[in-house]
């Protein structure tokens, strides 16, 4: 453990991270061929210049990485097919922190006020560590596609599941259903600013919002002509401006807090958009990760999009530090 914290201190104090870093996770590519000597490079890519250039970090093609998130202590966590990964040197080297029980991890979330506590959503439920990945314990025994840690009450945790949303108000020790029963939930998000509303994107029923800590959920689908929602993103300072990534419909945008939606897919077409990110340093820049089509970027708040690389690849996860 002493060596771990020494490495962490050296990296965090050596200027290892830019003021804004974007993480892009590429788990696979349609151009990959078994035994082919020059397969596309997959894994984790990092940008420090508003997505103009990218650097690959870590393995070349042996690990399917779905999502990456950095904690307040600069430790980088990865949700991967073979478990939860941890890196203390900016993604150059990785360690698997889980055992055979934890595979097909789709999302990791780091508690903002206690970065030694990390949650993992996977095919077999939700797992939690409170000691930087030294030990993991299953806290919810149902398939979970996404997690949300409440920004103002980090002991409150939501899990996106096949039959609705589960909530824990004690850091994962106990759970109960809190809404949208019977609906497949694909993504959870919380709006910035004072309201901090909870949002849920579903498999077949569009998008819903809760303004009362999950007690009730209301649909927000006016103008939304594609009902499968995989991604939700917000303007960093104006919660009324938000984006949805949908199945075979590209991106939708709203400027009135989700009351109405407009399709913003010029240059995207009917892409399956699985991930979105808005850059805090310049909210005009929006990134869209598509399944089988690669990365797209808009520099005019979604009005137009251009292809930005990773042809025929799955861009499963985008996140910003």
C-alpha atoms as a printed R data frame, in Angstrom:
    type eleno elety resid chain resno       x       y       z
1   ATOM     1    CA   UNK     A     1   0.000   0.000   0.000
2   ATOM     2    CA   UNK     A     2   2.891   2.402   0.693
3   ATOM     3    CA   UNK     A     3   4.128   1.934  -2.877
4   ATOM     4    CA   UNK     A     4   0.614   2.595  -4.224
5   ATOM     5    CA   UNK     A     5   0.292   5.939  -2.438
6   ATOM     6    CA   UNK     A     6   3.839   6.945  -3.361
7   ATOM     7    CA   UNK     A     7   3.100   6.367  -7.054
8   ATOM     8    CA   UNK     A     8  -0.181   8.240  -6.711
9   ATOM     9    CA   UNK     A     9   1.517  11.225  -5.059
10  ATOM    10    CA   UNK     A    10   4.272  11.395  -7.659
11  ATOM    11    CA   UNK     A    11   1.838  11.278 -10.543
12  ATOM    12    CA   UNK     A    12  -0.678  13.718  -9.101
13  ATOM    13    CA   UNK     A    13   2.015  16.281  -8.312
14  ATOM    14    CA   UNK     A    14   4.018  15.950 -11.514
15  ATOM    15    CA   UNK     A    15   1.566  17.646 -13.848
16  ATOM    16    CA   UNK     A    16   0.367  14.278 -15.170
17  ATOM    17    CA   UNK     A    17  -3.093  15.572 -16.047
18  ATOM    18    CA   UNK     A    18  -4.173  18.596 -18.001
19  ATOM    19    CA   UNK     A    19  -6.856  20.917 -16.673
20  ATOM    20    CA   UNK     A    20  -9.362  19.011 -18.804
21  ATOM    21    CA   UNK     A    21  -8.906  15.422 -19.938
22  ATOM    22    CA   UNK     A    22 -11.293  13.412 -22.105
23  ATOM    23    CA   UNK     A    23 -11.353   9.616 -21.876
24  ATOM    24    CA   UNK     A    24 -12.625   7.517 -24.793
25  ATOM    25    CA   UNK     A    25 -13.187   3.761 -24.453
26  ATOM    26    CA   UNK     A    26 -13.093   1.581 -27.573
27  ATOM    27    CA   UNK     A    27 -13.909  -2.068 -26.712
28  ATOM    28    CA   UNK     A    28 -13.834  -3.424 -30.268
29  ATOM    29    CA   UNK     A    29 -13.811  -2.710 -33.993
30  ATOM    30    CA   UNK     A    30 -15.501  -4.303 -36.992
31  ATOM    31    CA   UNK     A    31 -12.118  -4.207 -38.724
32  ATOM    32    CA   UNK     A    32 -10.623  -6.617 -36.192
33  ATOM    33    CA   UNK     A    33  -9.761 -10.064 -37.558
34  ATOM    34    CA   UNK     A    34  -8.531 -13.007 -35.507
35  ATOM    35    CA   UNK     A    35  -4.882 -13.666 -36.333
36  ATOM    36    CA   UNK     A    36  -4.518 -10.492 -38.378
37  ATOM    37    CA   UNK     A    37  -1.141  -8.858 -37.760
38  ATOM    38    CA   UNK     A    38  -2.321  -5.247 -38.038
39  ATOM    39    CA   UNK     A    39  -5.600  -5.076 -36.164
40  ATOM    40    CA   UNK     A    40  -7.004  -1.691 -35.089
41  ATOM    41    CA   UNK     A    41  -5.808  -0.487 -31.702
42  ATOM    42    CA   UNK     A    42  -8.572  -0.597 -29.100
43  ATOM    43    CA   UNK     A    43  -8.758   0.248 -25.408
44  ATOM    44    CA   UNK     A    44  -8.361   3.641 -23.766
45  ATOM    45    CA   UNK     A    45  -7.630   6.898 -25.606
46  ATOM    46    CA   UNK     A    46  -6.942  10.223 -23.887
47  ATOM    47    CA   UNK     A    47  -7.159  13.800 -25.173
48  ATOM    48    CA   UNK     A    48  -5.919  16.962 -23.476
49  ATOM    49    CA   UNK     A    49  -6.692  19.419 -26.294
50  ATOM    50    CA   UNK     A    50 -10.486  19.409 -26.691
51  ATOM    51    CA   UNK     A    51 -10.470  16.170 -28.700
52  ATOM    52    CA   UNK     A    52  -8.193  17.477 -31.441
53  ATOM    53    CA   UNK     A    53  -5.622  14.729 -30.850
54  ATOM    54    CA   UNK     A    54  -5.680  11.445 -28.936
55  ATOM    55    CA   UNK     A    55  -3.072   9.268 -27.236
56  ATOM    56    CA   UNK     A    56  -3.511   5.576 -26.609
57  ATOM    57    CA   UNK     A    57  -2.926   4.333 -23.062
58  ATOM    58    CA   UNK     A    58  -2.228   0.816 -21.854
59  ATOM    59    CA   UNK     A    59  -2.938  -2.449 -23.656
60  ATOM    60    CA   UNK     A    60  -3.406  -2.711 -27.416
61  ATOM    61    CA   UNK     A    61  -6.263  -5.162 -27.931
62  ATOM    62    CA   UNK     A    62  -6.487  -7.767 -25.176
63  ATOM    63    CA   UNK     A    63  -8.972  -5.972 -22.893
64  ATOM    64    CA   UNK     A    64 -12.462  -4.741 -23.773
65  ATOM    65    CA   UNK     A    65 -12.850  -1.437 -21.926
66  ATOM    66    CA   UNK     A    66 -16.352   0.027 -21.715
67  ATOM    67    CA   UNK     A    67 -15.950   3.064 -19.477
68  ATOM    68    CA   UNK     A    68 -13.265   4.944 -17.533
69  ATOM    69    CA   UNK     A    69 -13.588   7.385 -14.657
70  ATOM    70    CA   UNK     A    70 -11.058   9.214 -12.517
71  ATOM    71    CA   UNK     A    71 -11.488   9.851  -8.817
72  ATOM    72    CA   UNK     A    72 -10.583  12.966  -6.859
73  ATOM    73    CA   UNK     A    73  -7.291  11.270  -5.940
74  ATOM    74    CA   UNK     A    74  -6.290  10.950  -9.649
75  ATOM    75    CA   UNK     A    75  -6.675   7.160  -9.624
76  ATOM    76    CA   UNK     A    76  -8.156   6.002 -12.938
77  ATOM    77    CA   UNK     A    77 -10.716   3.190 -12.925
78  ATOM    78    CA   UNK     A    78 -11.871   1.122 -15.895
79  ATOM    79    CA   UNK     A    79 -14.968  -1.004 -16.457
80  ATOM    80    CA   UNK     A    80 -13.833  -3.929 -18.577
81  ATOM    81    CA   UNK     A    81 -15.005  -7.292 -19.820
82  ATOM    82    CA   UNK     A    82 -12.667  -9.096 -17.473
83  ATOM    83    CA   UNK     A    83 -13.311  -6.985 -14.363
84  ATOM    84    CA   UNK     A    84 -12.537  -3.633 -12.772
85  ATOM    85    CA   UNK     A    85  -9.157  -2.160 -13.718
86  ATOM    86    CA   UNK     A    86  -7.131   0.415 -11.778
87  ATOM    87    CA   UNK     A    87  -4.281   2.646 -12.930
88  ATOM    88    CA   UNK     A    88  -2.207   5.010 -10.790
89  ATOM    89    CA   UNK     A    89  -0.033   6.302 -13.654
90  ATOM    90    CA   UNK     A    90  -2.578   7.812 -16.004
91  ATOM    91    CA   UNK     A    91  -3.530   4.614 -17.807
92  ATOM    92    CA   UNK     A    92  -0.058   3.517 -18.893
93  ATOM    93    CA   UNK     A    93  -0.210   0.419 -16.701
94  ATOM    94    CA   UNK     A    94  -3.204  -1.345 -15.197
95  ATOM    95    CA   UNK     A    95  -4.055  -3.843 -12.502
96  ATOM    96    CA   UNK     A    96  -7.174  -6.019 -12.359
97  ATOM    97    CA   UNK     A    97  -8.658  -5.498  -8.898
98  ATOM    98    CA   UNK     A    98 -11.522  -8.010  -9.062
99  ATOM    99    CA   UNK     A    99 -11.711 -11.797  -9.205
100 ATOM   100    CA   UNK     A   100 -13.655 -14.276 -11.338
101 ATOM   101    CA   UNK     A   101 -16.984 -13.212  -9.794
102 ATOM   102    CA   UNK     A   102 -16.887  -9.772 -11.401
103 ATOM   103    CA   UNK     A   103 -16.910  -9.755 -15.212
104 ATOM   104    CA   UNK     A   104 -18.701  -7.866 -17.987
105 ATOM   105    CA   UNK     A   105 -18.436  -4.608 -16.051
106 ATOM   106    CA   UNK     A   106 -20.301  -1.888 -17.926
107 ATOM   107    CA   UNK     A   107 -19.776   1.118 -15.654
108 ATOM   108    CA   UNK     A   108 -17.640   2.231 -12.702
109 ATOM   109    CA   UNK     A   109 -18.472   5.171 -10.470
110 ATOM   110    CA   UNK     A   110 -16.142   6.735  -7.906
111 ATOM   111    CA   UNK     A   111 -17.608   8.346  -4.826
112 ATOM   112    CA   UNK     A   112 -16.613  12.033  -5.159
113 ATOM   113    CA   UNK     A   113 -16.066  12.690  -1.460
114 ATOM   114    CA   UNK     A   114 -14.438   9.339  -0.704
115 ATOM   115    CA   UNK     A   115 -12.394   8.128  -3.716
116 ATOM   116    CA   UNK     A   116 -11.419   4.876  -2.031
117 ATOM   117    CA   UNK     A   117 -15.071   3.845  -2.492
118 ATOM   118    CA   UNK     A   118 -15.899   2.668  -6.010
119 ATOM   119    CA   UNK     A   119 -18.994   0.960  -7.410
120 ATOM   120    CA   UNK     A   120 -19.132  -1.362 -10.407
121 ATOM   121    CA   UNK     A   121 -22.258  -2.144 -12.445
122 ATOM   122    CA   UNK     A   122 -22.071  -5.463 -14.254
123 ATOM   123    CA   UNK     A   123 -24.058  -8.385 -15.616
124 ATOM   124    CA   UNK     A   124 -24.199  -9.950 -12.160
125 ATOM   125    CA   UNK     A   125 -25.208  -6.947 -10.102
126 ATOM   126    CA   UNK     A   126 -23.487  -4.079  -8.324
127 ATOM   127    CA   UNK     A   127 -20.191  -4.509  -6.473
128 ATOM   128    CA   UNK     A   128 -18.510  -2.087  -4.059
129 ATOM   129    CA   UNK     A   129 -15.016  -1.533  -2.757
130 ATOM   130    CA   UNK     A   130 -14.174   0.803   0.108
131 ATOM   131    CA   UNK     A   131 -10.396   0.259   0.046
132 ATOM   132    CA   UNK     A   132  -9.225   1.214  -3.461
133 ATOM   133    CA   UNK     A   133 -10.106  -2.193  -4.914
134 ATOM   134    CA   UNK     A   134  -8.334  -4.388  -2.386
135 ATOM   135    CA   UNK     A   135 -11.654  -6.076  -1.589
136 ATOM   136    CA   UNK     A   136 -14.989  -6.147  -3.410
137 ATOM   137    CA   UNK     A   137 -18.427  -7.089  -2.120
138 ATOM   138    CA   UNK     A   138 -21.648  -7.611  -4.035
139 ATOM   139    CA   UNK     A   139 -24.289  -5.190  -2.758
140 ATOM   140    CA   UNK     A   140 -27.051  -5.733  -5.334
141 ATOM   141    CA   UNK     A   141 -27.823  -9.022  -7.051
142 ATOM   142    CA   UNK     A   142 -29.414  -7.892 -10.322
143 ATOM   143    CA   UNK     A   143 -28.070  -6.963 -13.775
144 ATOM   144    CA   UNK     A   144 -27.174  -3.263 -13.790
145 ATOM   145    CA   UNK     A   145 -26.288  -1.203 -16.845
146 ATOM   146    CA   UNK     A   146 -25.450   2.100 -15.166
147 ATOM   147    CA   UNK     A   147 -25.023   3.829 -11.814
148 ATOM   148    CA   UNK     A   148 -25.617   7.333 -10.518
149 ATOM   149    CA   UNK     A   149 -24.116   8.797  -7.340
150 ATOM   150    CA   UNK     A   150 -26.092  11.818  -6.179
151 ATOM   151    CA   UNK     A   151 -23.901  14.934  -6.334
152 ATOM   152    CA   UNK     A   152 -25.220  16.525  -3.129
153 ATOM   153    CA   UNK     A   153 -25.798  13.322  -1.128
154 ATOM   154    CA   UNK     A   154 -23.104  10.836  -2.242
155 ATOM   155    CA   UNK     A   155 -24.443   8.130   0.052
156 ATOM   156    CA   UNK     A   156 -27.444   7.999  -2.319
157 ATOM   157    CA   UNK     A   157 -26.921   5.638  -5.252
158 ATOM   158    CA   UNK     A   158 -29.155   4.650  -8.174
159 ATOM   159    CA   UNK     A   159 -28.827   1.530 -10.344
160 ATOM   160    CA   UNK     A   160 -30.257   1.157 -13.863
161 ATOM   161    CA   UNK     A   161 -31.822  -2.262 -14.274
162 ATOM   162    CA   UNK     A   162 -33.933  -4.324 -16.653
163 ATOM   163    CA   UNK     A   163 -37.082  -3.854 -14.565
164 ATOM   164    CA   UNK     A   164 -36.755  -0.301 -13.297
165 ATOM   165    CA   UNK     A   165 -34.505   1.740 -11.009
166 ATOM   166    CA   UNK     A   166 -33.180   0.627  -7.641
167 ATOM   167    CA   UNK     A   167 -32.031   3.129  -5.033
168 ATOM   168    CA   UNK     A   168 -29.806   2.958  -1.983
169 ATOM   169    CA   UNK     A   169 -29.675   5.806   0.525
170 ATOM   170    CA   UNK     A   170 -26.954   4.260   2.665
171 ATOM   171    CA   UNK     A   171 -24.068   3.830   0.254
172 ATOM   172    CA   UNK     A   172 -25.232   0.499  -1.127
173 ATOM   173    CA   UNK     A   173 -25.959  -1.413   2.088
174 ATOM   174    CA   UNK     A   174 -29.690  -1.663   1.358
175 ATOM   175    CA   UNK     A   175 -31.792  -1.170  -1.783
176 ATOM   176    CA   UNK     A   176 -35.362  -0.718  -2.901
177 ATOM   177    CA   UNK     A   177 -37.153  -0.061  -6.175
178 ATOM   178    CA   UNK     A   178 -37.825   3.637  -6.701
179 ATOM   179    CA   UNK     A   179 -39.683   3.860  -9.968
180 ATOM   180    CA   UNK     A   180 -40.211   2.988 -13.639
181 ATOM   181    CA   UNK     A   181 -41.079  -0.582 -12.729
182 ATOM   182    CA   UNK     A   182 -41.062  -2.895 -15.739
183 ATOM   183    CA   UNK     A   183 -39.033  -0.541 -17.913
184 ATOM   184    CA   UNK     A   184 -35.528  -1.357 -19.118
185 ATOM   185    CA   UNK     A   185 -33.219   1.431 -17.934
186 ATOM   186    CA   UNK     A   186 -30.101   2.047 -20.014
187 ATOM   187    CA   UNK     A   187 -28.603   5.249 -18.606
188 ATOM   188    CA   UNK     A   188 -28.864   7.499 -15.540
189 ATOM   189    CA   UNK     A   189 -27.751  11.115 -15.216
190 ATOM   190    CA   UNK     A   190 -28.106  14.127 -12.937
191 ATOM   191    CA   UNK     A   191 -28.513  17.677 -14.141
192 ATOM   192    CA   UNK     A   192 -26.008  20.295 -12.936
193 ATOM   193    CA   UNK     A   193 -26.845  23.438 -11.037
194 ATOM   194    CA   UNK     A   194 -29.286  23.940  -8.204
195 ATOM   195    CA   UNK     A   195 -32.062  21.553  -9.257
196 ATOM   196    CA   UNK     A   196 -29.931  18.375  -9.616
197 ATOM   197    CA   UNK     A   197 -32.806  16.452 -11.161
198 ATOM   198    CA   UNK     A   198 -32.389  12.740 -11.878
199 ATOM   199    CA   UNK     A   199 -32.822  11.544 -15.463
200 ATOM   200    CA   UNK     A   200 -33.303   8.042 -16.863
201 ATOM   201    CA   UNK     A   201 -33.021   6.863 -20.472
202 ATOM   202    CA   UNK     A   202 -34.928   3.692 -21.298
203 ATOM   203    CA   UNK     A   203 -34.856   0.853 -23.819
204 ATOM   204    CA   UNK     A   204 -38.316   1.442 -25.288
205 ATOM   205    CA   UNK     A   205 -39.973   4.403 -23.551
206 ATOM   206    CA   UNK     A   206 -37.776   7.450 -24.097
207 ATOM   207    CA   UNK     A   207 -36.512   9.596 -21.244
208 ATOM   208    CA   UNK     A   208 -37.903  10.315 -17.769
209 ATOM   209    CA   UNK     A   209 -37.101  12.870 -15.057
210 ATOM   210    CA   UNK     A   210 -37.521  12.896 -11.300
211 ATOM   211    CA   UNK     A   211 -37.587  16.234  -9.491
212 ATOM   212    CA   UNK     A   212 -38.259  14.735  -6.038
213 ATOM   213    CA   UNK     A   213 -35.378  12.357  -5.336
214 ATOM   214    CA   UNK     A   214 -36.946   9.422  -7.150
215 ATOM   215    CA   UNK     A   215 -40.385   9.408  -5.534
216 ATOM   216    CA   UNK     A   216 -42.046  10.104  -8.907
217 ATOM   217    CA   UNK     A   217 -40.873   9.992 -12.530
218 ATOM   218    CA   UNK     A   218 -42.349  11.917 -15.445
219 ATOM   219    CA   UNK     A   219 -41.818  11.285 -19.188
220 ATOM   220    CA   UNK     A   220 -40.115  14.033 -21.208
221 ATOM   221    CA   UNK     A   221 -40.577  12.856 -24.795
222 ATOM   222    CA   UNK     A   222 -42.156  15.724 -26.722
223 ATOM   223    CA   UNK     A   223 -40.381  15.808 -30.086
224 ATOM   224    CA   UNK     A   224 -38.376  12.676 -29.326
225 ATOM   225    CA   UNK     A   225 -39.079  10.253 -32.171
226 ATOM   226    CA   UNK     A   226 -36.607   7.569 -31.100
227 ATOM   227    CA   UNK     A   227 -37.536   5.728 -27.919
228 ATOM   228    CA   UNK     A   228 -34.255   3.949 -27.087
229 ATOM   229    CA   UNK     A   229 -31.962   6.312 -25.161
230 ATOM   230    CA   UNK     A   230 -28.374   5.241 -24.460
231 ATOM   231    CA   UNK     A   231 -26.736   8.510 -23.381
232 ATOM   232    CA   UNK     A   232 -27.615  11.762 -21.579
233 ATOM   233    CA   UNK     A   233 -25.347  14.803 -21.325
234 ATOM   234    CA   UNK     A   234 -25.717  18.378 -20.079
235 ATOM   235    CA   UNK     A   235 -24.261  21.797 -20.654
236 ATOM   236    CA   UNK     A   236 -21.965  22.201 -17.606
237 ATOM   237    CA   UNK     A   237 -23.566  25.402 -16.302
238 ATOM   238    CA   UNK     A   238 -26.995  25.565 -17.967
239 ATOM   239    CA   UNK     A   239 -29.105  22.545 -17.042
240 ATOM   240    CA   UNK     A   240 -31.783  23.533 -19.565
241 ATOM   241    CA   UNK     A   241 -29.385  22.618 -22.388
242 ATOM   242    CA   UNK     A   242 -29.051  18.869 -22.715
243 ATOM   243    CA   UNK     A   243 -28.458  16.078 -25.215
244 ATOM   244    CA   UNK     A   244 -29.624  12.519 -25.778
245 ATOM   245    CA   UNK     A   245 -27.867   9.763 -27.717
246 ATOM   246    CA   UNK     A   246 -30.388   7.365 -29.244
247 ATOM   247    CA   UNK     A   247 -30.610   4.139 -31.204
248 ATOM   248    CA   UNK     A   248 -30.478   4.719 -34.987
249 ATOM   249    CA   UNK     A   249 -31.319   8.386 -34.634
250 ATOM   250    CA   UNK     A   250 -28.096  10.145 -33.707
251 ATOM   251    CA   UNK     A   251 -28.486  12.942 -31.168
252 ATOM   252    CA   UNK     A   252 -31.391  15.004 -29.863
253 ATOM   253    CA   UNK     A   253 -31.035  18.341 -28.094
254 ATOM   254    CA   UNK     A   254 -33.160  20.421 -25.755
255 ATOM   255    CA   UNK     A   255 -32.821  24.039 -24.674
256 ATOM   256    CA   UNK     A   256 -35.755  23.998 -22.238
257 ATOM   257    CA   UNK     A   257 -34.769  21.329 -19.764
258 ATOM   258    CA   UNK     A   258 -36.212  18.431 -21.726
259 ATOM   259    CA   UNK     A   259 -39.686  19.895 -22.227
260 ATOM   260    CA   UNK     A   260 -39.127  19.634 -26.001
261 ATOM   261    CA   UNK     A   261 -36.532  17.899 -28.166
262 ATOM   262    CA   UNK     A   262 -35.068  18.610 -31.586
263 ATOM   263    CA   UNK     A   263 -33.055  16.159 -33.645
264 ATOM   264    CA   UNK     A   264 -29.430  17.321 -34.066
265 ATOM   265    CA   UNK     A   265 -28.027  14.790 -36.481
266 ATOM   266    CA   UNK     A   266 -26.618  16.734 -39.421
267 ATOM   267    CA   UNK     A   267 -23.532  14.698 -40.279
268 ATOM   268    CA   UNK     A   268 -24.534  11.866 -37.937
269 ATOM   269    CA   UNK     A   269 -27.406  10.373 -39.884
270 ATOM   270    CA   UNK     A   270 -28.985   7.369 -38.200
271 ATOM   271    CA   UNK     A   271 -26.014   6.516 -36.009
272 ATOM   272    CA   UNK     A   272 -26.461   4.479 -32.842
273 ATOM   273    CA   UNK     A   273 -25.021   6.955 -30.333
274 ATOM   274    CA   UNK     A   274 -24.010   5.145 -27.172
275 ATOM   275    CA   UNK     A   275 -22.029   7.877 -25.396
276 ATOM   276    CA   UNK     A   276 -21.929  11.668 -25.193
277 ATOM   277    CA   UNK     A   277 -19.674  14.254 -23.582
278 ATOM   278    CA   UNK     A   278 -19.838  18.056 -23.382
279 ATOM   279    CA   UNK     A   279 -16.539  19.799 -22.687
280 ATOM   280    CA   UNK     A   280 -16.716  22.053 -19.596
281 ATOM   281    CA   UNK     A   281 -13.983  24.337 -20.953
282 ATOM   282    CA   UNK     A   282 -15.942  24.945 -24.162
283 ATOM   283    CA   UNK     A   283 -19.570  23.711 -24.088
284 ATOM   284    CA   UNK     A   284 -19.904  24.302 -27.824
285 ATOM   285    CA   UNK     A   285 -17.828  21.139 -28.222
286 ATOM   286    CA   UNK     A   286 -19.888  17.964 -27.950
287 ATOM   287    CA   UNK     A   287 -18.584  14.442 -28.572
288 ATOM   288    CA   UNK     A   288 -20.735  11.516 -29.723
289 ATOM   289    CA   UNK     A   289 -19.536   7.923 -29.629
290 ATOM   290    CA   UNK     A   290 -21.307   5.647 -32.089
291 ATOM   291    CA   UNK     A   291 -21.575   1.877 -32.345
292 ATOM   292    CA   UNK     A   292 -19.759   0.577 -35.457
293 ATOM   293    CA   UNK     A   293 -19.220   4.124 -36.758
294 ATOM   294    CA   UNK     A   294 -16.607   5.694 -34.490
295 ATOM   295    CA   UNK     A   295 -16.301   9.136 -32.944
296 ATOM   296    CA   UNK     A   296 -18.091  12.287 -34.078
297 ATOM   297    CA   UNK     A   297 -17.559  15.847 -32.893
298 ATOM   298    CA   UNK     A   298 -19.632  18.998 -32.986
299 ATOM   299    CA   UNK     A   299 -18.093  22.413 -32.385
300 ATOM   300    CA   UNK     A   300 -21.398  24.282 -32.622
301 ATOM   301    CA   UNK     A   301 -23.413  22.697 -29.792
302 ATOM   302    CA   UNK     A   302 -24.706  19.840 -31.898
303 ATOM   303    CA   UNK     A   303 -25.931  21.775 -34.927
304 ATOM   304    CA   UNK     A   304 -23.469  19.950 -37.216
305 ATOM   305    CA   UNK     A   305 -21.216  16.937 -36.756
306 ATOM   306    CA   UNK     A   306 -18.025  15.690 -38.383
307 ATOM   307    CA   UNK     A   307 -16.331  12.314 -38.225
308 ATOM   308    CA   UNK     A   308 -13.363  12.422 -35.812
309 ATOM   309    CA   UNK     A   309 -11.784   8.976 -36.057
310 ATOM   310    CA   UNK     A   310 -12.015   5.311 -35.032
311 ATOM   311    CA   UNK     A   311 -13.810   4.173 -38.212
312 ATOM   312    CA   UNK     A   312 -16.060   1.130 -37.744
313 ATOM   313    CA   UNK     A   313 -15.296   0.990 -34.022
314 ATOM   314    CA   UNK     A   314 -17.555   0.912 -30.988
315 ATOM   315    CA   UNK     A   315 -17.155   4.089 -28.931
316 ATOM   316    CA   UNK     A   316 -18.812   2.734 -25.814
317 ATOM   317    CA   UNK     A   317 -17.819   5.267 -23.170
318 ATOM   318    CA   UNK     A   318 -16.854   8.954 -23.050
319 ATOM   319    CA   UNK     A   319 -16.027  10.839 -19.859
320 ATOM   320    CA   UNK     A   320 -14.348  14.106 -18.908
321 ATOM   321    CA   UNK     A   321 -12.165  14.889 -15.931
